[in-house]
Amino acid sequence: MFLIHEILDLAIRLEKNGESVYRNAADKTSKSDLVSLLIWMADEEVKHARWFSNLKQKLETDSSNPFMADMGREIFGDMLGEKSFSHREVDFSKVERADDLIAIFIEFEKDTVLFYEMLRPFIEDNDTLTHLEQIIAEENNHIAMLHKFLADEANVSLVGD
């Protein structure tokens, strides 16, 4: 059986991995508008990780569990499939164009949204569900911003302004 703290640990790891990837990418480009976008995205991931950490702490001290306690490891594993959500499967040293990098980040954000959407049916607490919906909306906003940046900056090199 998956325990709620294991699910929240995965969500926290998703956000921390995203932060690390965005900060690492920002360090490797000198394109100022892309650096600003990546740092903003990293900061957003920090906020989301903090929310999941706070929820985990609340659940450890609160008797009401907003997730179904009996969600099976097998069922959840089937939903996740082979997705690692680690953000480490891409060799960023081989990415030379900003549009390729942004396309990769769009896929990362979509994977994150998919994971959070899979959590929805297991949330019983309305306040928790409302906040999760807000995080999903923010992740979708990140995707929209990345798409806009991609449209504005198509075929731009990762170095130089």
Secondary structure as UniProt FT lines:
FT   HELIX           4..27
FT   HELIX           32..61
FT   TURN            69..70
FT   HELIX           73..80
FT   TURN            81..82
FT   HELIX           92..94
FT   HELIX           98..119
FT   HELIX           120..122
FT   HELIX           126..152
FT   TURN            154..155
//
